[in-house]
Amino acid sequence: MITGAASGIGRASALRFAAEGANLVLGDLEEPDGETLKTGCFVRTDVSRRQGNERMIDECVKRGGFTAM
């Protein structure tokens, strides 16, 4: 799970982890560029709130490819 994935360190981390083959759940208030979107399941959400994090995980599980632990 990478928050702030639309830009800066979050975006760089998403691209790097994806290059290494990681399955990623990405969250941010801003929409990322197309290259970042290809790296994992993206949910536009406010991750500073617990509800935002829970929604991000639930949405990615619903879309498939991820399992809730």
Stockholm file with secondary structure:
# STOCKHOLM 1.0

chainA/1-69         MITGAASGIGRASALRFAAEGANLVLGDLEEPDGETLKTGCFVRTDVSRRQGNERMIDECVKRGGFTAM
#=GR chainA/1-69 SS CEESTTSHHHHHHHHHHHHTTCCEEEEESSCCCHHHHTTEEEEECCTTSHHHHHHHHHHHHHHSSCCCC
#=GC SS_cons        CEESTTSHHHHHHHHHHHHTTCCEEEEESSCCCHHHHTTEEEEECCTTSHHHHHHHHHHHHHHSSCCCC
//
